[in-house]
């Protein structure tokens, strides 16, 4: 499978979010070609989960929860994001609402 550029993925997801009226925010722009994507999925007003795009053993891209299966308080997710930015300043950070927000990305991979 061909690798899509990060900015193309974000722009396409943003367009889908706009069409489906799903909240979508680019919190940090990264490298347009190969920046790692981190997606904060809001689960209510105070809880979130954090996902990243990764390739599995079959060579297929998927979105994995790096914050665990259960939602965490938003301040913990913010700390995780800050650590990721400290490791890789070229990453993208997106915030969206609920499972429908995450599905915007999974539709493209």
Secondary structure by P-SEA (a helix, b strand, c coil): cccccaaaaaaaaaaaaaaacccccccccccccccbbbbbbbcccccbbbbbbbbccccbbbbbcccccccccaaaaaaaaaaaaaacccbbbbbbccaaaaaaaaaac
